[in-house]
Every structure is written in C-alpha cells, then in structure tokens.
Amino acid sequence: MHLTKSILLFILCLTGTAASASPFNTPPTITDTTLLTCSKSPEITRIINEAISLGAPIYNEGMHLACYRIYEWASYKIIYEYPKECKEIVKILKTAIDKSHGDFSDTEKAWLMRAAFDAILGEPTRTSPTQNPENQRKG
C-alpha cells in the first residue's frame, strides 16, 4: 500500500496530472500527453517497450534488481540520446533515477522506474493483483 501511494504521488508531481480514483483501492488513471510534445516519441516508445518486455519477465521471476537495472539503462539511453528534443521526458526519467537512488528496496526501485515509464506512455501503473487482474501488467 505504501509503495502504491508513493508511486501515485511521484507521478502526480512529475506530470502535474490528476488521478481519477483513490490510490487506496483502484489504480490511478493518468492522462498524459508527454510523448505528443516530443519529436522522438516513436523511438522513445520503442526503447521503453523493449525495456518493459525484458524487465517484466525478469521481475516476475523475482530478480527485481535486474529489472531495475534494465529500466535504469533504458532511461539513461533516452536521457543521453534525446536531451534537447524531449525535455519533459528527460525530466521525468532523471527524477525517477534520482529518487531510486534513495533508501528503497530493489522492488520499489523497479516500480519507481516503471511508474516513470507508464507516466511517459500515458498508461496507468498497476501494482497489485486486486487491480483489474485480467489486464494487469506485471513488472
């Protein structure tokens, strides 16, 4: 529960958007147009989706630090390849990386990065099986 609240607050601080539901019983719905303002959005979407496709199965196998490192690497790739074209995305990723260097577990670090990715993609972050299990995205 604490992690879900932290992720929600993190996303709200980064994007300036509002959640449509309480973080205590349903996942937030984030309306974000960050990718629309970036000329490199197809490339960034591809990098993020590749990181998720690699990181999520590893996370689900219990290797949370490895998942975090994949997400962190993808974030650094975006930060260094597109610093001028996509300033808002770079800001979101730098904030997530900076925050993840705090006193958090490997699980929390992976979810901080995943929340940043989801905020960029404009998708809700789901962190527990009670949150619409049919469509739940793990890791």
PABAPA-39473 format. One record per residue (C-alpha): residue in three letters; x, y, z. Coordinates in nm, 4 decimals, decimal comma, always signed. Example, Ala and Ser with C-alpha at 12.3 -4.5 7.8 and 13.67 -1.06 7.14 Angstrom:
<r><code>Ala</code><x>+1,2300</x><y>-0,4500</y><z>+0,7800</z></r>
<r><code>Ser</code><x>+1,3670</x><y>-0,1060</y><z>+0,7140</z></r>
END
This chain:
<r><code>Met</code><x>+0,0000</x><y>+0,0000</y><z>+0,0000</z></r>
<r><code>His</code><x>+0,2811</x><y>+0,2423</y><z>+0,0877</z></r>
<r><code>Leu</code><x>+0,4504</x><y>+0,1808</y><z>-0,2485</z></r>
<r><code>Thr</code><x>+0,1279</x><y>+0,2469</y><z>-0,4413</z></r>
<r><code>Lys</code><x>+0,0812</x><y>+0,5812</y><z>-0,2652</z></r>
<r><code>Ser</code><x>+0,4446</x><y>+0,6740</y><z>-0,3294</z></r>
<r><code>Ile</code><x>+0,4157</x><y>+0,5912</y><z>-0,6982</z></r>
<r><code>Leu</code><x>+0,0958</x><y>+0,7911</y><z>-0,7320</z></r>
<r><code>Leu</code><x>+0,2485</x><y>+1,0947</y><z>-0,5623</z></r>
<r><code>Phe</code><x>+0,5600</x><y>+1,0592</y><z>-0,7733</z></r>
<r><code>Ile</code><x>+0,3599</x><y>+1,0534</y><z>-1,0975</z></r>
<r><code>Leu</code><x>+0,1427</x><y>+1,3448</y><z>-0,9920</z></r>
<r><code>Cys</code><x>+0,4467</x><y>+1,5542</y><z>-0,9027</z></r>
<r><code>Leu</code><x>+0,6169</x><y>+1,4807</y><z>-1,2335</z></r>
<r><code>Thr</code><x>+0,3275</x><y>+1,5190</y><z>-1,4709</z></r>
<r><code>Gly</code><x>+0,1062</x><y>+1,7707</y><z>-1,2967</z></r>
<r><code>Thr</code><x>-0,1906</x><y>+1,5471</y><z>-1,3756</z></r>
<r><code>Ala</code><x>-0,4686</x><y>+1,4289</y><z>-1,1522</z></r>
<r><code>Ala</code><x>-0,5693</x><y>+1,0757</y><z>-1,0706</z></r>
<r><code>Ser</code><x>-0,9268</x><y>+0,9794</y><z>-1,1389</z></r>
<r><code>Ala</code><x>-0,9603</x><y>+0,7456</y><z>-0,8425</z></r>
<r><code>Ser</code><x>-0,8355</x><y>+0,6941</y><z>-0,4904</z></r>
<r><code>Pro</code><x>-0,4927</x><y>+0,5267</y><z>-0,4722</z></r>
<r><code>Phe</code><x>-0,6165</x><y>+0,3091</y><z>-0,1896</z></r>
<r><code>Asn</code><x>-0,8469</x><y>+0,0784</y><z>-0,3843</z></r>
<r><code>Thr</code><x>-0,8017</x><y>+0,1309</y><z>-0,7592</z></r>
<r><code>Pro</code><x>-0,5119</x><y>+0,2241</y><z>-0,9837</z></r>
<r><code>Pro</code><x>-0,4743</x><y>+0,5850</y><z>-1,0896</z></r>
<r><code>Thr</code><x>-0,5722</x><y>+0,6820</y><z>-1,4389</z></r>
<r><code>Ile</code><x>-0,3144</x><y>+0,9176</y><z>-1,5758</z></r>
<r><code>Thr</code><x>-0,3925</x><y>+1,1424</y><z>-1,8688</z></r>
<r><code>Asp</code><x>-0,0603</x><y>+1,2417</y><z>-2,0129</z></r>
<r><code>Thr</code><x>+0,0445</x><y>+1,3923</y><z>-2,3444</z></r>
<r><code>Thr</code><x>+0,4183</x><y>+1,3989</y><z>-2,2761</z></r>
<r><code>Leu</code><x>+0,5010</x><y>+1,1883</y><z>-2,5829</z></r>
<r><code>Leu</code><x>+0,2923</x><y>+1,4117</y><z>-2,8064</z></r>
<r><code>Thr</code><x>+0,5257</x><y>+1,7052</y><z>-2,7418</z></r>
<r><code>Cys</code><x>+0,8400</x><y>+1,5079</y><z>-2,8299</z></r>
<r><code>Ser</code><x>+0,9550</x><y>+1,4682</y><z>-3,1885</z></r>
<r><code>Lys</code><x>+1,1291</x><y>+1,1432</y><z>-3,0964</z></r>
<r><code>Ser</code><x>+0,8264</x><y>+0,9752</y><z>-2,9396</z></r>
<r><code>Pro</code><x>+0,8335</x><y>+0,6637</y><z>-3,1641</z></r>
<r><code>Glu</code><x>+1,1952</x><y>+0,5949</y><z>-3,0696</z></r>
<r><code>Ile</code><x>+1,1337</x><y>+0,6597</y><z>-2,7013</z></r>
<r><code>Thr</code><x>+0,8223</x><y>+0,4415</y><z>-2,7036</z></r>
<r><code>Arg</code><x>+1,0262</x><y>+0,1619</y><z>-2,8630</z></r>
<r><code>Ile</code><x>+1,3056</x><y>+0,1916</y><z>-2,6030</z></r>
<r><code>Ile</code><x>+1,0584</x><y>+0,1884</y><z>-2,3140</z></r>
<r><code>Asn</code><x>+0,8555</x><y>-0,1021</y><z>-2,4531</z></r>
<r><code>Glu</code><x>+1,1719</x><y>-0,3046</y><z>-2,5136</z></r>
<r><code>Ala</code><x>+1,2865</x><y>-0,2375</y><z>-2,1568</z></r>
<r><code>Ile</code><x>+0,9485</x><y>-0,3451</y><z>-2,0211</z></r>
<r><code>Ser</code><x>+0,9432</x><y>-0,6580</y><z>-2,2369</z></r>
<r><code>Leu</code><x>+1,2871</x><y>-0,7520</y><z>-2,0992</z></r>
<r><code>Gly</code><x>+1,2396</x><y>-0,6300</y><z>-1,7422</z></r>
<r><code>Ala</code><x>+0,8886</x><y>-0,7508</y><z>-1,6598</z></r>
<r><code>Pro</code><x>+0,9584</x><y>-1,1257</y><z>-1,7017</z></r>
<r><code>Ile</code><x>+1,2788</x><y>-1,0888</y><z>-1,5002</z></r>
<r><code>Tyr</code><x>+1,0885</x><y>-0,9013</y><z>-1,2291</z></r>
<r><code>Asn</code><x>+0,8226</x><y>-1,1727</y><z>-1,2258</z></r>
<r><code>Glu</code><x>+1,0973</x><y>-1,4335</y><z>-1,1718</z></r>
<r><code>Gly</code><x>+1,1950</x><y>-1,2469</y><z>-0,8535</z></r>
<r><code>Met</code><x>+1,5010</x><y>-1,0679</y><z>-0,9903</z></r>
<r><code>His</code><x>+1,3864</x><y>-0,7182</y><z>-0,9010</z></r>
<r><code>Leu</code><x>+1,7300</x><y>-0,5554</y><z>-0,9049</z></r>
<r><code>Ala</code><x>+1,7986</x><y>-0,6893</y><z>-1,2554</z></r>
<r><code>Cys</code><x>+1,4660</x><y>-0,5470</y><z>-1,3703</z></r>
<r><code>Tyr</code><x>+1,5510</x><y>-0,2114</y><z>-1,2139</z></r>
<r><code>Arg</code><x>+1,8885</x><y>-0,2074</y><z>-1,3890</z></r>
<r><code>Ile</code><x>+1,7221</x><y>-0,2716</y><z>-1,7276</z></r>
<r><code>Tyr</code><x>+1,4779</x><y>+0,0135</y><z>-1,6665</z></r>
<r><code>Glu</code><x>+1,7577</x><y>+0,2377</y><z>-1,5432</z></r>
<r><code>Trp</code><x>+1,9701</x><y>+0,1602</y><z>-1,8510</z></r>
<r><code>Ala</code><x>+1,6792</x><y>+0,2390</y><z>-2,0854</z></r>
<r><code>Ser</code><x>+1,6237</x><y>+0,5664</y><z>-1,9002</z></r>
<r><code>Tyr</code><x>+1,9885</x><y>+0,6676</y><z>-1,9360</z></r>
<r><code>Lys</code><x>+1,9751</x><y>+0,5794</y><z>-2,3057</z></r>
<r><code>Ile</code><x>+1,6794</x><y>+0,8149</y><z>-2,3546</z></r>
<r><code>Ile</code><x>+1,8358</x><y>+1,0883</y><z>-2,1395</z></r>
<r><code>Tyr</code><x>+2,1604</x><y>+1,0876</y><z>-2,3349</z></r>
<r><code>Glu</code><x>+2,0190</x><y>+1,0371</y><z>-2,6840</z></r>
<r><code>Tyr</code><x>+1,7317</x><y>+1,2879</y><z>-2,6687</z></r>
<r><code>Pro</code><x>+1,8165</x><y>+1,5568</y><z>-2,4092</z></r>
<r><code>Lys</code><x>+1,7070</x><y>+1,8545</y><z>-2,6177</z></r>
<r><code>Glu</code><x>+1,4219</x><y>+1,7077</y><z>-2,8194</z></r>
<r><code>Cys</code><x>+1,2296</x><y>+1,5635</y><z>-2,5241</z></r>
<r><code>Lys</code><x>+1,2956</x><y>+1,7790</y><z>-2,2187</z></r>
<r><code>Glu</code><x>+0,9825</x><y>+1,6758</y><z>-2,0262</z></r>
<r><code>Ile</code><x>+1,0554</x><y>+1,3067</y><z>-2,0733</z></r>
<r><code>Val</code><x>+1,4178</x><y>+1,3584</y><z>-1,9681</z></r>
<r><code>Lys</code><x>+1,2971</x><y>+1,5443</y><z>-1,6582</z></r>
<r><code>Ile</code><x>+1,0636</x><y>+1,2571</y><z>-1,5630</z></r>
<r><code>Leu</code><x>+1,3384</x><y>+0,9985</y><z>-1,6088</z></r>
<r><code>Lys</code><x>+1,6057</x><y>+1,1977</y><z>-1,4241</z></r>
<r><code>Thr</code><x>+1,3691</x><y>+1,2482</y><z>-1,1332</z></r>
<r><code>Ala</code><x>+1,2885</x><y>+0,8761</y><z>-1,1233</z></r>
<r><code>Ile</code><x>+1,6567</x><y>+0,7817</y><z>-1,1311</z></r>
<r><code>Asp</code><x>+1,7444</x><y>+1,0345</y><z>-0,8616</z></r>
<r><code>Lys</code><x>+1,4605</x><y>+0,9126</y><z>-0,6426</z></r>
<r><code>Ser</code><x>+1,5554</x><y>+0,5464</y><z>-0,6992</z></r>
<r><code>His</code><x>+1,8997</x><y>+0,6150</y><z>-0,5553</z></r>
<r><code>Gly</code><x>+1,7318</x><y>+0,6737</y><z>-0,2204</z></r>
<r><code>Asp</code><x>+1,6761</x><y>+0,4205</y><z>+0,0536</z></r>
<r><code>Phe</code><x>+1,4370</x><y>+0,1909</y><z>-0,1351</z></r>
<r><code>Ser</code><x>+1,4204</x><y>-0,1833</y><z>-0,1827</z></r>
<r><code>Asp</code><x>+1,5003</x><y>-0,3340</y><z>-0,5226</z></r>
<r><code>Thr</code><x>+1,1268</x><y>-0,3890</y><z>-0,5701</z></r>
<r><code>Glu</code><x>+1,0477</x><y>-0,0251</y><z>-0,5018</z></r>
<r><code>Lys</code><x>+1,3274</x><y>+0,0902</y><z>-0,7321</z></r>
<r><code>Ala</code><x>+1,1915</x><y>-0,1185</y><z>-1,0183</z></r>
<r><code>Trp</code><x>+0,8411</x><y>+0,0196</y><z>-0,9614</z></r>
<r><code>Leu</code><x>+0,9647</x><y>+0,3791</y><z>-0,9429</z></r>
<r><code>Met</code><x>+1,1181</x><y>+0,3391</y><z>-1,2856</z></r>
<r><code>Arg</code><x>+0,8137</x><y>+0,1556</y><z>-1,4184</z></r>
<r><code>Ala</code><x>+0,5872</x><y>+0,4333</y><z>-1,2920</z></r>
<r><code>Ala</code><x>+0,8003</x><y>+0,6868</y><z>-1,4802</z></r>
<r><code>Phe</code><x>+0,7723</x><y>+0,4785</y><z>-1,7986</z></r>
<r><code>Asp</code><x>+0,3970</x><y>+0,4460</y><z>-1,7568</z></r>
<r><code>Ala</code><x>+0,3651</x><y>+0,8210</y><z>-1,6972</z></r>
<r><code>Ile</code><x>+0,5554</x><y>+0,8877</y><z>-2,0202</z></r>
<r><code>Leu</code><x>+0,3441</x><y>+0,6382</y><z>-2,2131</z></r>
<r><code>Gly</code><x>+0,0244</x><y>+0,7757</y><z>-2,0565</z></r>
<r><code>Glu</code><x>-0,0712</x><y>+0,4408</y><z>-1,9050</z></r>
<r><code>Pro</code><x>-0,1849</x><y>+0,3614</y><z>-1,5506</z></r>
<r><code>Thr</code><x>+0,0594</x><y>+0,1780</y><z>-1,3259</z></r>
<r><code>Arg</code><x>-0,0909</x><y>-0,1323</y><z>-1,1678</z></r>
<r><code>Thr</code><x>+0,0982</x><y>-0,2815</y><z>-0,8758</z></r>
<r><code>Ser</code><x>-0,1276</x><y>-0,5408</y><z>-0,7191</z></r>
<r><code>Pro</code><x>-0,3417</x><y>-0,8330</y><z>-0,8365</z></r>
<r><code>Thr</code><x>-0,6563</x><y>-0,6764</y><z>-0,6897</z></r>
<r><code>Gln</code><x>-0,6370</x><y>-0,4027</y><z>-0,9504</z></r>
<r><code>Asn</code><x>-0,8137</x><y>-0,5431</y><z>-1,2583</z></r>
<r><code>Pro</code><x>-0,6289</x><y>-0,8789</y><z>-1,2707</z></r>
<r><code>Glu</code><x>-0,7355</x><y>-0,9629</y><z>-1,6291</z></r>
<r><code>Asn</code><x>-0,5441</x><y>-0,6684</y><z>-1,7733</z></r>
<r><code>Gln</code><x>-0,2690</x><y>-0,6379</y><z>-1,5139</z></r>
<r><code>Arg</code><x>+0,0752</x><y>-0,5587</y><z>-1,6481</z></r>
<r><code>Lys</code><x>+0,3374</x><y>-0,7119</y><z>-1,4245</z></r>
<r><code>Gly</code><x>+0,6845</x><y>-0,5752</y><z>-1,3572</z></r>
END
